[in-house]
Amino acid sequence: MAAWKLHGNGTIQLGEVVGPDERLGWGKMFGLGAQHVVAMFGATFLVPLITGFPVTTTLFFSGLGTLLFLLITGNRLPSYLGSSFAFISPVIAASSGKDFSRALFGIMLTGILLAIVGTVVHLAGSAWIDALMPPVMTGTIVMLIGFNLASAAWMSSSQKVVLDAAGKCVPDPATGCQITTTITGGFAAAPLTGWITVIAIVLIAVLFKGLIGRLSILLGVLVGYVAALLQGQVDFKTVGEAAWFGLPAFSLPTVDFGVAALFLPVVLVLIAENVGHVKSVSLMTGKNYDKTMGRALLADGVATTLAGLGGGSGTTTYAENIGVMAATKVYSTALYWIAGCFAILLSFIPKFGAAIFTIPGGVIGAAGTVLYGMIGLLGARIWIENKVVFTNPVNLIPAAVGLIMGIANFTFTLGGMTFGGVTVGTVTALVLYHLMRGIAKARGTDISEKADVSFPDYEPEPLA
């Protein structure tokens, strides 16, 4: 309690701002902290639901990561660390059924590398990050990660070899054995339920203001869940078998450096998200947090490393909670201590995790349709806010090539390692950008990023 000074008399007046080192009365603080739990919850539980990770374990490392973030940043930077959507694609690619051990190793490697980057930024400053990943590349990387997941939103399936009475495979001229494919998830699993979910998300987003509108995806999932329930698509068997109280399902990673290539681009996204978070908080509070940027990256790296080591999903700073701060003007870090502790307590209720996993694949596919598209368009937002000039081929061509490789999921195998679309698109875009920029500068053909693309002398012909 001594960590925060009381703001005024414990209340907030119209137009006032509560700083990170301040607090209101504790009754109000717990109410506002609960609002942050609701804000983070919609996205945090969707990642394990899509990837198959245990919900309670993910919540545990999400809450623990948030508390570690506050400690490492000296309790100065308000932030919640929730499940990062950037991990979805590599986790799906690295997982085999319910075996996530290889994916956990990839998450752990990502966290270690991010922690190293954070340490370097803390000692040397962040200018080199801006040089490596200017806005045109940051936007491209974020966009291709979102759009790379488009096929997963439509359909996920499982295949099974057809056996005869003797247990031998039934022959097939093309494959050797006949194979049956079953749609297990995605929009295609239940189109009607999927459309109901999407329409609900859309209507909630435009009909309601404030927090309800911000929770349109979570509330839309609830509407889709009810629709699936009425159609008999929900199975409560696992909920009845689950205990009310118990430890999260911790698990250890399996060492496999072959997955490193899948997770490498995620580091770039986490850097961009953390840097953007620090800049956003600075803008809202009127304080310069640039010197805290290295600590923020280090903290997220440590949290992600622990998640990979224990069976949880990788973490990132959450824009949803920034939105709540912008709406309430309360930036106290005390709110995030409350939210982190609440998430940890929730992780010790196995029945809650089992209930989350009863959400049908059609609902998840519909939510993914909206979420993956929104992630992709966040990249476009980065371009727009930074006024990226696409009349410059140095910007245009690397972004175009990288996006197509990511969306089409170009896959190459080199030295026993398989590189998927996200990795191929990210690395290709970065290499092309810096190569083209270097050649253009050397040849004198470089077009300034602030090029004048207007036509002041143009006058339209009068209408007939």
C-alpha positions in Angstrom: 0.0 0.0 0.0 3.0 2.3 0.6 4.0 2.0 -3.0 1.3 4.4 -4.2 0.3 7.8 -2.8 -3.3 8.6 -2.5 -4.7 10.8 -5.3 -6.4 13.8 -3.8 -8.9 12.5 -1.2 -9.2 9.1 -2.9 -11.6 10.1 -5.6 -11.1 11.4 -9.2 -12.8 14.5 -10.6 -13.7 15.1 -14.2 -10.6 15.7 -16.3 -8.2 14.5 -13.7 -5.6 11.8 -14.3 -4.3 9.2 -11.8 -0.6 8.6 -12.3 1.2 5.2 -12.2 2.4 5.9 -8.7 -1.0 7.0 -7.4 -4.1 5.3 -6.3 -7.8 5.9 -5.4 -9.6 4.4 -2.5 -9.0 0.6 -2.4 -12.7 -0.1 -3.0 -12.6 1.8 -6.2 -9.2 0.2 -7.1 -10.5 -3.3 -6.8 -13.5 -2.4 -9.0 -11.2 -0.9 -11.7 -8.8 -3.8 -11.3 -11.7 -6.2 -12.1 -12.4 -4.2 -15.2 -8.8 -4.9 -16.4 -9.3 -8.6 -15.8 -12.4 -8.5 -18.0 -10.5 -6.5 -20.7 -7.6 -9.0 -20.8 -9.7 -12.1 -20.5 -11.3 -12.1 -23.9 -8.0 -12.4 -25.8 -6.0 -14.3 -23.1 -8.3 -17.3 -23.1 -8.7 -17.4 -26.9 -5.1 -18.3 -27.5 -5.1 -21.5 -25.5 -8.5 -22.3 -26.9 -7.2 -22.1 -30.4 -3.9 -23.8 -29.8 -5.1 -26.4 -27.3 -2.9 -25.2 -24.4 -4.4 -25.7 -20.9 -6.4 -22.5 -20.1 -5.6 -22.5 -16.4 -1.8 -22.9 -17.0 -1.9 -20.0 -19.5 -3.8 -17.8 -17.0 -1.3 -18.7 -14.3 1.7 -17.6 -16.4 -0.2 -14.6 -17.6 -0.8 -13.4 -14.0 2.7 -14.3 -12.9 4.2 -12.6 -15.9 2.3 -9.4 -15.1 3.6 -9.3 -11.6 7.2 -9.9 -12.8 6.8 -7.2 -15.4 5.8 -4.7 -12.6 8.7 -5.8 -10.5 11.3 -5.6 -13.3 10.1 -2.2 -14.5 10.3 -0.8 -10.9 6.5 -0.6 -10.6 6.6 2.4 -12.9 5.1 1.1 -16.2 1.4 0.0 -16.1 0.8 -3.1 -18.2 -0.9 -6.5 -18.4 1.0 -9.4 -20.0 -1.6 -11.6 -21.7 -1.3 -14.4 -24.3 0.3 -13.2 -27.6 -1.5 -14.0 -30.8 1.8 -14.0 -32.6 2.5 -17.4 -31.1 -0.5 -19.1 -32.6 0.9 -19.9 -36.0 4.2 -21.4 -34.8 2.6 -23.2 -31.9 0.1 -24.9 -34.3 3.0 -25.8 -36.7 5.2 -27.2 -34.0 2.6 -29.1 -32.1 1.6 -32.7 -32.7 -1.9 -33.5 -31.4 -1.9 -32.8 -27.7 1.9 -32.8 -27.5 3.0 -29.2 -27.1 6.5 -29.9 -25.8 8.3 -28.8 -28.9 6.2 -25.7 -29.1 7.0 -24.9 -25.5 10.7 -25.1 -26.3 10.1 -22.6 -29.1 8.3 -20.3 -26.7 11.1 -20.6 -24.3 13.7 -19.7 -26.9 11.7 -16.7 -28.0 11.6 -15.5 -24.4 15.3 -15.9 -23.9 16.1 -14.0 -27.1 13.7 -11.2 -26.2 15.3 -10.9 -22.7 18.7 -10.6 -24.4 17.3 -7.9 -26.7 15.9 -6.1 -23.6 19.2 -6.2 -21.9 21.0 -4.7 -24.9 18.4 -2.0 -25.3 18.7 -1.1 -21.6 22.5 -0.7 -22.0 22.7 0.7 -25.5 19.4 2.5 -26.1 16.6 1.7 -28.6 17.8 3.5 -31.8 19.1 0.4 -33.4 15.6 -1.3 -33.2 14.1 1.6 -35.2 16.9 1.2 -37.8 16.4 -2.6 -38.1 12.6 -2.4 -38.1 11.2 0.9 -39.4 7.4 1.3 -39.5 7.1 -0.2 -43.0 8.7 -3.4 -41.8 6.9 -3.5 -38.4 3.6 -3.1 -40.1 4.4 -5.8 -42.7 5.5 -8.3 -40.0 2.4 -7.8 -37.9 0.1 -8.0 -41.0 1.6 -11.2 -42.4 1.3 -12.9 -39.0 -2.4 -12.2 -38.8 -3.2 -13.1 -42.4 -1.1 -16.3 -42.2 -3.8 -17.7 -39.9 -6.6 -17.2 -42.3 -6.8 -20.9 -43.3 -6.9 -21.9 -39.6 -10.0 -19.7 -39.1 -11.8 -21.5 -41.9 -11.0 -25.1 -41.0 -8.9 -27.4 -38.9 -9.1 -31.2 -39.5 -7.8 -34.6 -38.5 -6.9 -37.5 -40.7 -7.3 -41.2 -40.0 -6.2 -44.3 -42.0 -9.1 -46.6 -43.0 -8.6 -50.1 -41.7 -10.3 -53.3 -42.6 -11.6 -56.1 -40.2 -8.1 -57.5 -40.0 -6.6 -54.2 -39.0 -4.9 -53.6 -42.3 -5.2 -50.4 -44.3 -7.8 -50.4 -47.1 -5.7 -49.8 -50.3 -6.0 -46.6 -52.3 -4.4 -46.1 -55.8 -3.2 -42.6 -55.0 -2.1 -42.7 -51.3 -1.5 -46.4 -50.7 -4.1 -46.4 -47.9 -7.5 -44.8 -47.8 -7.6 -41.8 -45.5 -10.7 -40.1 -44.0 -10.6 -36.4 -43.1 -12.8 -35.1 -40.3 -13.4 -31.3 -39.8 -12.6 -30.7 -36.1 -12.7 -27.0 -35.9 -12.9 -23.6 -37.6 -15.8 -21.8 -39.3 -16.4 -24.8 -41.6 -17.1 -27.1 -38.6 -20.5 -25.3 -38.0 -21.2 -22.6 -40.5 -24.5 -21.5 -39.0 -23.0 -21.1 -35.5 -20.0 -19.3 -37.1 -22.2 -16.7 -38.8 -24.3 -16.1 -35.6 -21.0 -15.5 -33.8 -19.6 -13.1 -36.4 -22.9 -11.2 -36.6 -23.1 -10.9 -32.8 -19.5 -9.5 -32.7 -20.3 -7.0 -35.4 -23.6 -5.8 -33.8 -22.1 -5.5 -30.2 -19.2 -3.5 -31.6 -21.5 -0.9 -33.2 -24.5 -0.9 -30.9 -22.6 -0.4 -27.5 -20.2 2.2 -26.3 -17.4 2.0 -23.6 -16.3 -1.3 -22.2 -19.2 -3.4 -23.7 -18.2 -2.4 -27.1 -14.5 -3.2 -26.4 -15.5 -6.7 -25.3 -17.4 -7.4 -28.5 -15.4 -10.5 -29.3 -15.8 -12.0 -25.9 -19.5 -11.3 -25.8 -19.9 -12.5 -29.4 -18.3 -15.8 -28.4 -20.9 -16.0 -25.5 -23.7 -15.5 -28.0 -22.2 -18.1 -30.4 -21.8 -20.5 -27.4 -25.5 -20.2 -26.6 -26.4 -20.8 -30.3 -24.2 -23.9 -30.3 -25.8 -25.0 -27.0 -29.3 -24.8 -28.5 -28.1 -26.9 -31.5 -26.6 -29.6 -29.2 -23.0 -28.9 -30.2 -21.7 -28.6 -26.6 -20.5 -31.5 -24.5 -20.3 -30.9 -20.7 -18.8 -34.3 -19.8 -15.3 -32.9 -19.1 -16.7 -30.1 -16.9 -18.5 -32.6 -14.6 -15.3 -34.7 -14.3 -13.1 -31.7 -13.5 -12.3 -30.7 -9.9 -13.2 -27.3 -8.4 -9.7 -26.7 -7.0 -6.3 -28.0 -8.3 -2.9 -27.1 -9.6 -2.6 -25.9 -13.2 -1.3 -28.6 -15.7 2.4 -27.7 -15.8 4.5 -29.4 -18.4 8.2 -29.3 -19.6 9.5 -28.5 -23.1 11.3 -31.0 -25.3 14.6 -29.7 -26.7 14.3 -29.4 -30.4 16.2 -26.6 -32.1 14.4 -27.4 -35.4 11.5 -25.3 -34.2 13.6 -22.2 -33.7 13.0 -21.0 -37.3 9.2 -21.1 -36.7 9.4 -18.8 -33.6 12.2 -16.3 -34.7 9.7 -13.8 -36.3 7.7 -13.7 -33.1 10.6 -11.9 -31.4 10.3 -9.1 -33.9 6.5 -8.8 -33.2 7.0 -8.8 -29.4 9.6 -6.0 -29.8 7.2 -3.9 -31.8 4.4 -4.5 -29.4 6.4 -3.6 -26.3 7.9 -0.5 -27.9 4.4 0.6 -29.1 3.1 0.0 -25.5 5.8 2.1 -23.9 5.2 4.9 -26.4 1.4 4.8 -25.9 1.7 5.0 -22.1 4.2 7.9 -22.5 1.7 9.7 -24.7 -1.2 9.1 -22.3 0.6 10.0 -19.1 2.8 12.8 -20.4 5.9 11.1 -19.0 8.9 9.9 -21.0 9.4 6.1 -20.5 12.1 5.6 -23.1 14.6 4.6 -20.4 12.2 1.9 -19.2 11.9 0.3 -22.7 14.8 -2.1 -22.1 13.3 -3.2 -18.8 9.9 -3.8 -20.5 11.4 -6.0 -23.2 13.5 -7.9 -20.6 10.4 -8.4 -18.4 8.3 -9.7 -21.3 11.2 -12.0 -22.2 11.5 -13.4 -18.7 7.7 -14.0 -18.5 7.6 -15.7 -21.9 10.6 -17.9 -20.9 8.9 -19.0 -17.7 5.7 -19.8 -19.7 7.6 -21.9 -22.2 9.4 -23.7 -19.3 6.2 -24.5 -17.5 3.5 -25.2 -20.1 2.0 -21.7 -20.8 1.6 -19.6 -23.9 4.0 -16.7 -24.6 3.0 -13.3 -23.4 2.9 -9.7 -24.6 1.8 -6.3 -23.4 -2.0 -5.9 -24.0 -3.5 -3.1 -26.0 -6.9 -4.0 -24.6 -5.8 -2.7 -21.2 -4.3 0.4 -22.7 -7.8 1.1 -24.0 -9.3 0.7 -20.5 -6.6 3.2 -19.1 -7.4 5.7 -21.9 -11.1 5.5 -21.1 -10.8 5.8 -17.3 -7.7 8.0 -17.1 -6.5 5.8 -14.2 -2.9 4.6 -14.9 -2.1 3.3 -11.5 0.1 0.1 -11.5 -1.9 -1.1 -8.5 -4.7 -2.1 -10.9 -2.3 -4.5 -12.6 -1.2 -6.1 -9.3 -4.9 -6.7 -8.6 -5.5 -8.1 -12.2 -2.4 -10.4 -12.0 -3.3 -11.8 -8.6 -6.9 -12.5 -9.8 -5.6 -14.4 -12.9 -3.4 -16.6 -10.7 -6.3 -17.4 -8.4 -8.5 -18.3 -11.3 -5.8 -20.7 -12.6 -6.4 -22.9 -9.6 -9.9 -23.8 -10.7 -9.7 -26.7 -13.2 -13.5 -26.8 -13.7 -13.2 -23.3 -15.1 -10.6 -24.4 -17.6 -12.8 -27.4 -18.6 -15.8 -25.1 -19.2 -13.7 -22.9 -21.5 -12.8 -26.0 -23.6 -16.5 -26.8 -24.2 -16.7 -23.9 -26.6 -17.2 -25.5 -30.1 -14.8 -25.2 -33.0 -17.4 -23.3 -35.1 -17.4 -20.5 -32.5 -13.7 -20.4 -32.2 -13.3 -20.3 -36.0 -15.7 -17.3 -36.2 -13.9 -15.5 -33.5 -10.6 -16.2 -35.2 -12.0 -14.8 -38.5 -12.4 -11.5 -36.8 -9.3 -11.6 -34.6 -6.9 -12.7 -37.3 -8.2 -10.0 -39.6 -7.8 -7.4 -36.9 -4.3 -8.5 -36.2 -3.5 -8.1 -39.9 -5.1 -4.7 -40.1 -3.0 -3.5 -37.1 -0.1 -3.7 -39.5 -2.0 -1.3 -41.8 -2.6 1.0 -38.9 1.1 1.1 -38.2 1.7 2.2 -41.8 -1.0 4.9 -41.7 0.1 6.4 -38.3 3.7 6.6 -39.5 2.8 7.9 -43.0 4.6 5.2 -44.8 5.1 6.2 -48.5 4.3 3.3 -50.9 5.3 5.3 -54.0 8.8 4.4 -52.8 9.6 0.9 -54.3 12.0 0.4 -51.4 8.9 0.3 -49.1 6.5 -1.2 -51.6 8.3 -4.3 -53.0 9.7 -5.9 -49.7 6.3 -5.4 -48.1 4.4 -6.9 -51.1 6.8 -9.9 -51.4 6.8 -10.6 -47.7 3.0 -10.5 -47.4 2.4 -12.9 -50.2 4.9 -15.4 -48.8 3.3 -15.1 -45.4 -0.3 -15.3 -46.5 0.3 -18.2 -49.0 2.5 -19.9 -46.3 5.6 -20.5 -48.5 7.4 -23.4 -46.9 11.0 -24.4 -47.4 13.2 -27.1 -45.9 16.9 -26.3 -45.4 19.4 -28.5 -43.5 16.7 -30.5 -41.9 14.9 -27.4 -40.7 11.5 -26.4 -42.0 10.8 -22.6 -42.5 7.1 -21.7 -42.6 5.3 -18.7 -44.2 5.7 -16.3 -41.2 9.5 -16.9 -41.0 10.0 -16.9 -44.8 7.9 -13.7 -45.3 9.5 -11.9 -42.3 13.1 -12.7 -43.2 12.6 -12.0 -46.9 10.9 -8.7 -46.3 13.7 -7.5 -44.0 16.5 -8.6 -46.2 14.9 -7.1 -49.3 14.2 -3.8 -47.6 17.8 -3.3 -46.3 19.3 -4.5 -49.5 17.2 -2.3 -51.7 17.6 0.7 -49.4 21.4 0.3 -49.4 21.6 0.0 -53.2 19.2 2.9 -53.8 21.3 5.2 -51.5 24.5 4.1 -53.2 23.0 4.7 -56.7 21.3 7.9 -55.8 17.9 6.5 -56.6 16.5 6.6 -53.1 13.1 8.3 -52.7 12.6 10.1 -49.4 10.1 8.6 -47.1 8.6 12.1 -46.8 8.2 12.4 -50.5 5.6 14.9 -51.8 3.0 12.8 -53.4 0.5 15.6 -53.9 -0.3 17.2 -57.3 -0.6 21.0 -56.6 -0.9 22.0 -60.2 -3.7 19.6 -61.0 -7.1 21.1 -61.7 -10.1 18.9 -62.6 -11.9 19.5 -65.8 -15.4 21.1 -65.4 -18.3 18.7 -65.6 -20.2 18.8 -68.9 
